[in-house]
Amino acid sequence: MLSNQAPATKVISDGDVTGTLATSAQKLEAAYSYPFISHATLEPQNCTAHFHDGKVEIWAPTQNPDAGRKIVAKTLGLNDSDITIHMIRCGGGFGRRLMNDYMVEAAWISRQAGAPVKLLWNRQDDMQHDFYRPAGFHFFKAGLDVGGKLQAFSDHFVSFGENGKAAPSADMNANEFPAKFVPHLQLGISLMPLGVPTGPLRAPGSNALAFVFQSFIDEIAHAAAADPLQYRIDLLGERRQVGAFDTGRMIDVLVLVREKSGWGKRTPPKGSGMGVAFYYSHLGYFAEVVHATVGAGAKITVDKVWVAADVGSEIINPTGAENQVQGAALDGIGEALAQAITLNNGRVVQSNFNDFSLLRMNQAPPVEVHFLKTDHPPTGLGEPALPPVIPALCNALFAATAVRIRSLPIDPKLFA
């Protein structure tokens, strides 16, 4: 098994991980995994194309029109200047409409038919011909000293790709926290061949990596008999700039979410718990707390989410900003609770919302959003609120039940 071998590629290696693990007062090991998932945009892929006089005119809900122009021109043997694209509103993209396969299909059919063509995929077409968020497997080790301080940390990420190159959105970089915050640390990757098309999904890469890293850090905090939120603050250490990452900004959102959620001041009833996680992505600093309950019949209820964010000096559109954060948090909860794409004999099994479930309205908790305004340029909001909600939910379920979630989607049978 790849997991039992040394990583094929070292992403970052600091200090002496092997030696420090061997002499640590406490040693932890855990294996985490997450599945392929579909974008499942409510509006399936679609495009209108008209090939005439050696040129193509296209109306498409694309996220990347220039790349669409180039791939249509290349496929049909035309010049880029022969392609006119009208970019229209779309019913959700989340990274799926960066890929313009539907645009090429419509243009090709129009040329073959000699007439304008309106192409609309049905739900099965859409779900079974996606560029999926890639699955992944992580094998963690951590070493703590007698005081519970993290001294050594390693992750062997088994992902997908070939010839030393990871598949789209299946990589990990050297800045993945807690890299540069632990004296002895190693992150490594091994790749398996993959015949499944993958691509970016809302908060690409981060939507999966946050789950595994922030969940394992929660394990470390509990092993150290420490408060999980304060342990994260202590791990961040002094306020400083570490590359592009500002520890002070992250500490501040952790302090804010602790205050707003009443962390440490509430006594949840039996079967309920609160979990915390933070994550930096797309230049946004986010810390989130989830309150969740496991009731009769192992029913999972997400009771409430608190979000603290630092995205700079100005919230340009307050209502839009709050909606973006709430939508991202609910999106992440839906992914965690029910979403997985599986394959059988090379074919995608799932085909509609009956077997690939989006979050239902009666499952959606209130999401309370708080922004810190800081002396930094404003940044985007469409993506960075999603990653921390998934580990915060899983950590809340651990607090409620003492059952650790190490694989997504969450299996209610674990609580039976």
C-alpha positions as CSV (number, residue, x, y, z in Angstrom):
1,M,0.0,0.0,0.0
2,L,1.2,3.5,-0.8
3,S,0.3,4.6,2.7
4,N,2.8,2.3,4.2
5,Q,5.6,3.6,2.0
6,A,7.5,6.9,2.2
7,P,5.9,9.7,0.2
8,A,7.0,9.8,-3.4
9,T,7.4,13.6,-3.2
10,K,8.3,15.7,-0.1
11,V,6.3,18.9,-0.2
12,I,8.1,20.4,2.8
13,S,10.5,18.8,5.3
14,D,11.6,20.7,8.5
15,G,13.7,19.2,11.3
16,D,13.7,15.6,12.3
17,V,10.2,14.2,12.2
18,T,11.1,10.5,12.6
19,G,13.4,11.0,15.5
20,T,11.1,13.4,17.3
21,L,8.1,11.1,16.9
22,A,10.1,8.2,18.4
23,T,10.9,10.2,21.5
24,S,7.6,12.0,21.9
25,A,5.7,11.7,25.2
26,Q,2.5,11.1,23.2
27,K,2.2,9.9,19.6
28,L,-1.0,10.1,17.5
29,E,-1.8,8.4,14.2
30,A,-5.0,8.8,12.1
31,A,-6.2,8.1,8.6
32,Y,-8.6,10.5,6.9
33,S,-10.4,10.3,3.6
34,Y,-13.0,12.2,1.5
35,P,-14.8,11.3,-1.7
36,F,-15.2,12.6,-5.2
37,I,-18.1,15.1,-5.3
38,S,-20.1,16.7,-8.1
39,H,-20.7,20.4,-8.5
40,A,-24.4,19.6,-8.9
41,T,-25.3,23.1,-10.1
42,L,-29.1,23.7,-10.0
43,E,-28.9,24.8,-13.7
44,P,-27.3,21.9,-15.7
45,Q,-24.7,22.7,-18.3
46,N,-26.2,24.4,-21.4
47,C,-25.2,26.5,-24.4
48,T,-26.7,28.0,-27.5
49,A,-24.4,28.0,-30.6
50,H,-24.8,29.2,-34.2
51,F,-22.1,28.1,-36.7
52,H,-22.4,30.1,-39.9
53,D,-20.1,31.5,-42.6
54,G,-17.1,29.8,-41.1
55,K,-17.6,31.5,-37.7
56,V,-19.4,30.6,-34.4
57,E,-21.6,32.8,-32.2
58,I,-22.2,31.4,-28.7
59,W,-24.4,32.3,-25.8
60,A,-23.1,30.5,-22.7
61,P,-23.2,30.7,-18.9
62,T,-19.4,30.3,-18.7
63,Q,-17.0,31.3,-16.0
64,N,-14.1,31.4,-18.4
65,P,-15.1,32.7,-21.8
66,D,-11.6,33.2,-23.2
67,A,-10.6,29.6,-22.5
68,G,-14.0,28.6,-24.1
69,R,-13.2,30.6,-27.2
70,K,-9.8,28.9,-27.5
71,I,-11.0,25.3,-27.1
72,V,-13.9,25.8,-29.5
73,A,-11.5,27.3,-32.1
74,K,-9.0,24.5,-31.6
75,T,-11.7,21.8,-31.9
76,L,-13.3,23.2,-35.0
77,G,-10.1,24.3,-36.6
78,L,-10.9,28.0,-36.5
79,N,-9.1,31.1,-35.3
80,D,-9.9,32.6,-32.0
81,S,-11.2,35.7,-33.8
82,D,-13.9,33.6,-35.5
83,I,-15.6,32.9,-32.2
84,T,-18.0,35.4,-30.6
85,I,-19.1,34.6,-27.0
86,H,-22.0,36.2,-25.2
87,M,-21.5,35.6,-21.5
88,I,-24.9,35.2,-19.8
89,R,-26.0,34.8,-16.2
90,C,-25.7,31.3,-14.9
91,G,-27.6,29.3,-12.2
92,G,-24.6,28.5,-10.2
93,G,-21.1,27.6,-11.3
94,F,-18.9,26.9,-8.3
95,G,-16.0,26.0,-10.7
96,R,-17.9,23.7,-13.0
97,R,-18.4,26.3,-15.7
98,L,-14.6,27.0,-15.9
99,M,-14.7,23.9,-18.1
100,N,-16.3,24.6,-21.4
101,D,-17.0,21.1,-22.7
102,Y,-20.7,21.9,-23.2
103,M,-19.7,24.9,-25.3
104,V,-17.6,22.8,-27.6
105,E,-20.4,20.2,-27.9
106,A,-23.0,22.8,-28.9
107,A,-20.7,24.4,-31.5
108,W,-19.8,21.1,-33.0
109,I,-23.5,20.0,-33.3
110,S,-24.4,23.4,-34.8
111,R,-21.8,22.9,-37.5
112,Q,-22.9,19.4,-38.2
113,A,-26.6,20.3,-38.3
114,G,-26.1,23.5,-40.3
115,A,-28.4,25.3,-37.9
116,P,-28.5,27.2,-34.6
117,V,-28.5,24.7,-31.6
118,K,-29.7,25.1,-28.1
119,L,-28.0,22.4,-25.9
120,L,-29.4,21.6,-22.5
121,W,-28.0,18.7,-20.5
122,N,-30.4,16.8,-18.3
123,R,-29.6,16.1,-14.6
124,Q,-28.1,12.7,-15.3
125,D,-25.9,14.0,-18.1
126,D,-24.7,16.7,-15.8
127,M,-24.0,14.6,-12.7
128,Q,-22.3,11.8,-14.6
129,H,-20.1,13.9,-16.8
130,D,-18.7,16.4,-14.3
131,F,-15.1,17.5,-13.5
132,Y,-15.3,16.2,-10.0
133,R,-13.7,17.5,-6.8
134,P,-11.0,14.8,-6.4
135,A,-11.1,12.3,-3.6
136,G,-8.1,12.0,-1.3
137,F,-6.5,10.0,1.6
138,H,-4.3,11.4,4.4
139,F,-2.2,9.5,6.9
140,F,-1.2,11.7,9.8
141,K,1.2,11.3,12.7
142,A,1.9,13.8,15.5
143,G,4.2,13.9,18.5
144,L,3.5,15.8,21.7
145,D,5.8,16.7,24.6
146,V,4.9,16.1,28.2
147,G,3.1,19.4,28.3
148,G,1.0,18.6,25.3
149,K,2.8,20.9,22.9
150,L,3.0,19.8,19.3
151,Q,6.6,18.9,18.4
152,A,6.3,16.8,15.3
153,F,3.7,16.5,12.6
154,S,3.6,14.6,9.3
155,D,1.0,13.9,6.6
156,H,1.3,11.4,3.8
157,F,-1.2,12.6,1.2
158,V,-2.2,9.8,-1.2
159,S,-3.8,11.6,-4.1
160,F,-4.3,11.2,-7.9
161,G,-2.1,12.1,-10.8
162,E,0.5,10.8,-13.2
163,N,4.2,11.4,-14.1
164,G,4.7,13.3,-10.8
165,K,1.9,15.8,-11.6
166,A,-1.2,15.9,-9.5
167,A,-4.6,15.8,-11.2
168,P,-6.4,19.2,-11.2
169,S,-7.3,20.3,-7.7
170,A,-5.7,17.2,-6.2
171,D,-2.5,18.9,-5.0
172,M,-1.2,20.3,-1.7
173,N,1.3,23.1,-1.2
174,A,4.1,23.7,1.4
175,N,2.1,26.3,3.3
176,E,-0.7,24.0,4.5
177,F,-1.1,24.8,8.2
178,P,0.6,23.8,10.6
179,A,3.6,23.9,8.2
180,K,6.1,26.5,9.6
181,F,4.4,26.4,13.0
182,V,5.9,23.1,14.2
183,P,9.7,22.6,14.5
184,H,9.6,19.1,13.1
185,L,7.2,18.7,10.2
186,Q,6.9,16.8,6.9
187,L,4.2,16.9,4.3
188,G,4.5,14.5,1.4
189,I,2.5,13.2,-1.6
190,S,2.1,10.0,-3.5
191,L,0.0,9.8,-6.6
192,M,-2.2,7.1,-8.1
193,P,-3.3,7.1,-11.8
194,L,-6.8,8.4,-12.4
195,G,-9.2,8.2,-15.3
196,V,-11.8,10.5,-13.7
197,P,-11.9,14.1,-14.8
198,T,-11.4,16.5,-11.9
199,G,-11.5,20.2,-11.4
200,P,-12.0,23.1,-9.0
201,L,-15.0,23.2,-6.8
202,R,-15.9,26.1,-4.5
203,A,-12.7,26.8,-2.5
204,P,-10.6,24.4,-4.6
205,G,-8.4,22.1,-2.6
206,S,-9.2,23.9,0.6
207,N,-12.7,22.4,0.8
208,A,-11.0,19.0,1.4
209,L,-7.7,19.9,3.1
210,A,-9.4,22.0,5.8
211,F,-11.5,18.9,6.9
212,V,-8.5,16.7,7.4
213,F,-6.0,19.1,8.9
214,Q,-8.4,20.9,11.2
215,S,-9.9,17.7,12.3
216,F,-6.6,16.1,13.2
217,I,-5.5,19.3,15.0
218,D,-8.6,18.9,17.0
219,E,-7.5,15.4,17.9
220,I,-4.2,16.7,19.0
221,A,-5.8,19.4,21.2
222,H,-8.0,16.7,22.9
223,A,-5.0,14.4,23.4
224,A,-3.2,17.4,25.1
225,A,-6.3,17.8,27.3
226,A,-6.5,21.4,26.1
227,D,-9.3,23.7,25.0
228,P,-9.5,23.1,21.2
229,L,-10.0,26.8,20.4
230,Q,-7.2,28.1,22.7
231,Y,-4.9,25.3,21.5
232,R,-5.2,26.7,18.0
233,I,-4.4,30.2,19.2
234,D,-1.4,28.9,21.1
235,L,-0.3,27.0,18.0
236,L,-0.4,30.2,16.0
237,G,1.9,31.7,18.6
238,E,3.0,35.4,18.5
239,R,1.6,37.8,16.0
240,R,3.7,37.8,12.9
241,Q,3.7,37.5,9.2
242,V,4.6,34.0,7.9
243,G,4.8,34.3,4.1
244,A,1.3,35.6,3.0
245,F,-0.2,34.4,6.3
246,D,-0.8,36.9,9.1
247,T,-1.1,35.0,12.4
248,G,-2.6,38.1,14.2
249,R,-5.5,38.3,11.8
250,M,-6.3,34.6,12.4
251,I,-6.0,35.0,16.1
252,D,-8.4,37.9,16.1
253,V,-11.1,36.0,14.2
254,L,-10.7,33.0,16.6
255,V,-11.1,35.4,19.6
256,L,-14.2,37.0,17.9
257,V,-15.9,33.6,17.2
258,R,-15.1,32.5,20.8
259,E,-16.9,35.6,22.0
260,K,-19.9,35.5,19.7
261,S,-20.6,31.8,20.1
262,G,-20.2,31.8,23.8
263,W,-17.5,29.1,23.5
264,G,-16.7,27.6,26.9
265,K,-19.6,29.4,28.5
266,R,-22.4,27.1,27.3
267,T,-23.2,23.6,28.7
268,P,-24.7,21.8,25.7
269,P,-27.3,19.1,26.6
270,K,-26.4,15.4,26.3
271,G,-25.9,14.5,22.7
272,S,-24.9,18.0,21.7
273,G,-21.5,19.6,21.3
274,M,-19.6,22.5,19.8
275,G,-16.7,22.3,17.5
276,V,-14.3,24.9,16.1
277,A,-12.0,25.2,13.1
278,F,-10.2,28.0,11.2
279,Y,-8.8,28.3,7.7
280,Y,-7.0,30.8,5.5
281,S,-7.8,30.6,1.8
282,H,-8.4,33.1,-1.0
283,L,-6.8,35.8,1.2
284,G,-9.7,35.4,3.7
285,Y,-9.3,34.6,7.4
286,F,-12.2,32.6,8.8
287,A,-12.9,30.9,12.1
288,E,-16.1,29.1,12.6
289,V,-18.0,27.3,15.5
290,V,-20.7,24.8,14.9
291,H,-23.2,23.5,17.4
292,A,-24.6,20.1,16.5
293,T,-26.8,17.4,18.1
294,V,-27.1,13.7,17.5
295,G,-30.6,12.6,18.5
296,A,-32.7,9.5,18.5
297,G,-32.1,7.2,15.6
298,A,-28.6,8.8,15.1
299,K,-30.3,11.8,13.5
300,I,-27.7,14.6,13.0
301,T,-29.0,18.2,13.5
302,V,-26.8,21.2,12.9
303,D,-28.2,23.7,15.4
304,K,-26.2,26.8,14.6
305,V,-23.1,28.1,13.0
306,W,-21.1,31.2,14.0
307,V,-18.7,32.7,11.5
308,A,-16.0,35.3,12.2
309,A,-14.2,36.7,9.2
310,D,-11.5,39.2,8.3
311,V,-11.6,40.1,4.6
312,G,-10.1,43.5,4.9
313,S,-11.0,47.1,5.4
314,E,-14.4,47.4,3.8
315,I,-17.4,45.3,3.4
316,I,-18.5,46.7,0.0
317,N,-21.9,45.0,-0.2
318,P,-23.0,44.0,3.4
319,T,-26.1,42.0,2.4
320,G,-24.2,40.3,-0.4
321,A,-21.3,39.5,1.9
322,E,-23.5,38.0,4.5
323,N,-25.3,35.9,1.9
324,Q,-22.0,34.7,0.4
325,V,-20.8,33.5,3.8
326,Q,-24.1,31.9,4.8
327,G,-24.3,30.1,1.4
328,A,-20.8,28.9,1.7
329,A,-21.3,27.5,5.2
330,L,-24.5,25.7,4.1
331,D,-22.8,24.4,1.0
332,G,-20.0,22.9,3.2
333,I,-22.5,21.3,5.6
334,G,-24.4,19.7,2.7
335,E,-21.1,18.3,1.4
336,A,-20.2,16.9,4.8
337,L,-23.6,15.3,5.5
338,A,-24.5,13.6,2.3
339,Q,-22.4,14.1,-0.8
340,A,-20.3,11.4,-2.5
341,I,-19.7,10.3,-6.1
342,T,-18.9,6.6,-6.5
343,L,-17.9,4.7,-9.6
344,N,-18.7,1.2,-10.7
345,N,-17.0,-0.4,-13.7
346,G,-15.8,3.0,-14.7
347,R,-19.3,4.7,-14.6
348,V,-20.6,7.2,-12.1
349,V,-23.3,5.6,-10.0
350,Q,-25.2,8.7,-8.9
351,S,-27.5,10.4,-11.3
352,N,-29.8,12.9,-9.5
353,F,-30.7,14.5,-6.2
354,N,-32.2,11.3,-4.9
355,D,-28.8,9.7,-4.6
356,F,-26.6,12.9,-4.4
357,S,-28.4,15.0,-1.9
358,L,-28.1,18.7,-1.5
359,L,-28.8,20.3,1.9
360,R,-32.6,20.4,2.4
361,M,-34.2,23.6,3.8
362,N,-35.3,21.8,7.0
363,Q,-31.6,20.9,7.6
364,A,-30.2,24.4,7.2
365,P,-29.2,26.0,10.5
366,P,-29.0,29.7,11.2
367,V,-25.6,31.1,10.3
368,E,-24.5,34.1,12.3
369,V,-21.9,36.2,10.5
370,H,-19.4,38.7,12.0
371,F,-16.8,40.7,10.1
372,L,-13.7,42.3,11.5
373,K,-12.8,45.4,9.6
374,T,-9.0,45.7,9.4
375,D,-6.5,47.8,7.7
376,H,-6.0,45.5,4.7
377,P,-7.3,45.7,1.1
378,P,-10.8,44.0,0.7
379,T,-10.8,40.5,-0.7
380,G,-13.4,38.1,-2.2
381,L,-16.0,36.2,-0.2
382,G,-17.3,33.4,-2.5
383,E,-15.0,30.7,-1.3
384,P,-13.1,31.1,2.0
385,A,-16.1,30.7,4.3
386,L,-16.7,27.1,3.2
387,P,-13.6,25.1,4.3
388,P,-13.7,25.6,8.1
389,V,-17.4,24.7,8.5
390,I,-16.8,21.0,7.6
391,P,-14.2,20.3,10.3
392,A,-16.0,22.5,12.8
393,L,-19.1,20.3,12.3
394,C,-17.1,17.1,12.6
395,N,-15.4,18.4,15.7
396,A,-18.8,19.3,17.2
397,L,-20.0,15.8,16.6
398,F,-17.0,14.5,18.4
399,A,-17.7,16.8,21.3
400,A,-21.3,15.5,21.3
401,T,-20.6,11.8,21.0
402,A,-16.9,11.1,21.5
403,V,-17.0,9.6,17.9
404,R,-14.3,11.0,15.6
405,I,-15.3,11.6,12.0
406,R,-12.4,10.7,9.7
407,S,-14.2,10.0,6.5
408,L,-16.8,11.9,4.5
409,P,-19.7,12.0,4.0
410,I,-20.6,11.6,7.7
411,D,-22.1,8.1,8.3
412,P,-24.9,8.3,10.9
413,K,-24.4,4.6,11.6
414,L,-21.3,5.7,13.6
415,F,-23.6,7.0,16.2
416,A,-26.0,4.1,16.4
